[in-house]
Amino acid sequence: MKAIVLYFSRTGQNYSNGSIVDLPCGNTAIAAGYIHEIMGADLFEVKSVAEYPADYMKCTEVAKDELNSNARPAVSEMPGNLSQYDTIFVGGPIWWGTYPMPMFSVLEQIDWAGKTVLPFSTHEGSGLGNIMSDMRRVCAGANVKPGLAIHGSNVAAARSDIEKWIEKEAK
């Protein structure tokens, strides 16, 4: 099985256990790194051309505006031809109930026919949000497997949970 992890992650100010903390590495990047290690999967980080505000509260306002306007922000790079991959892990934080809009800028450009999709999220209380229904809609033609929600503030200790999920859903 050839796999890739497509993910969006945020460093800097993030919400964690009821307060704003400064993260040198985003929670989703940590989870994506574990999948990379466990599966030998390739990694592709989705990055918006326009940087989000460093201030967490301002970032959430921008994210909400993007969601409400169904924006598809420009991304700095697309993952290219994914025909060599049969399994695609898709991950991001839950922003207002779903992935950040730059993820959809990428996901809507992919030919999902015959792919297996494993969604995962990092969150501080919203679990998978709406990403399962979003992935079933966006990933037409793919086999969308049950997703994994990882509490962001616990992501460093989540490797075994990720391993169990992969063992159950991907192998």
Residue pairs with C-beta under 8 A, 6 or more apart in sequence:
1 39
1 86
1 87
1 170
1 171
2 84
2 85
2 86
2 87
3 35
3 39
3 40
3 41
3 42
3 85
3 86
3 87
3 88
3 89
3 170
4 41
4 42
4 43
4 44
4 79
4 82
4 85
4 87
4 88
4 89
5 32
5 35
5 36
5 41
5 42
5 43
5 44
5 88
5 89
5 90
5 91
6 44
6 46
6 79
6 88
6 89
6 90
6 91
6 103
6 106
6 107
7 28
7 29
7 31
7 32
7 43
7 44
7 45
7 46
7 89
7 90
7 91
7 92
8 28
8 45
8 46
8 47
8 91
8 92
8 93
8 99
8 100
8 102
8 103
9 25
9 26
9 27
9 28
9 29
9 32
9 45
9 92
9 93
9 122
10 23
10 26
10 28
10 52
10 59
10 93
11 23
11 24
11 25
11 26
11 29
12 22
12 23
12 54
12 56
13 20
13 21
13 22
13 23
13 54
13 55
13 56
13 59
14 20
14 21
14 22
14 23
14 26
14 27
14 56
14 93
14 152
15 21
15 56
15 124
15 152
16 23
16 124
16 152
16 153
17 124
17 153
20 56
20 57
26 93
26 122
27 93
27 122
27 150
27 152
27 153
27 155
28 91
28 92
28 93
28 121
28 122
29 45
30 155
30 156
31 91
31 120
31 122
31 150
31 155
31 158
31 162
32 43
32 45
32 89
32 91
33 43
34 158
34 159
34 162
34 163
35 41
35 89
35 91
35 120
35 162
35 166
36 42
36 43
38 159
38 162
38 163
38 166
39 87
39 89
39 166
39 170
41 87
41 89
42 85
44 79
46 75
46 92
46 102
46 103
46 105
46 106
47 75
47 76
47 77
47 102
48 73
48 74
48 75
48 76
48 100
48 102
49 73
49 74
49 75
49 76
50 73
50 74
52 59
52 62
52 63
53 59
53 61
53 62
60 95
60 96
63 95
63 96
63 100
63 101
64 95
64 96
65 71
66 73
66 100
66 101
67 95
67 96
67 97
67 98
67 101
70 101
71 101
72 101
72 104
72 105
72 108
73 101
73 102
73 105
74 105
75 102
75 105
75 106
78 106
78 109
79 106
79 110
82 88
82 110
82 111
82 115
83 111
85 115
86 114
86 115
86 116
87 115
87 116
87 117
87 118
87 170
88 110
88 115
88 116
88 117
88 118
88 142
89 117
89 118
89 119
89 120
90 99
90 103
90 107
90 117
90 118
90 119
90 120
90 135
90 139
91 119
91 120
91 121
91 122
92 99
92 100
92 103
92 121
92 122
92 131
93 99
93 100
93 121
93 122
93 123
93 152
94 121
94 122
94 123
94 126
94 127
94 128
94 129
94 131
97 126
97 129
97 130
98 129
98 130
98 131
98 134
99 107
99 121
99 131
99 134
104 134
104 138
107 135
107 138
107 139
108 138
110 139
111 141
112 138
112 139
112 140
112 141
112 142
113 141
113 142
114 141
114 142
115 139
115 141
115 142
115 143
116 142
116 143
116 145
116 170
117 135
117 139
117 142
117 143
117 144
117 145
118 145
118 147
118 148
118 165
118 166
118 169
118 170
119 128
119 131
119 132
119 135
119 144
119 145
119 147
119 148
120 147
120 148
120 149
120 150
120 162
120 165
121 127
121 128
121 129
121 131
121 147
121 148
121 149
121 150
122 150
122 151
122 152
122 155
123 129
123 149
123 150
123 151
123 152
124 151
124 152
124 153
125 151
127 149
128 147
128 148
128 149
131 147
132 144
132 146
132 147
135 144
135 147
136 144
145 169
145 170
146 169
148 161
148 162
148 165
150 158
150 161
150 162
151 158
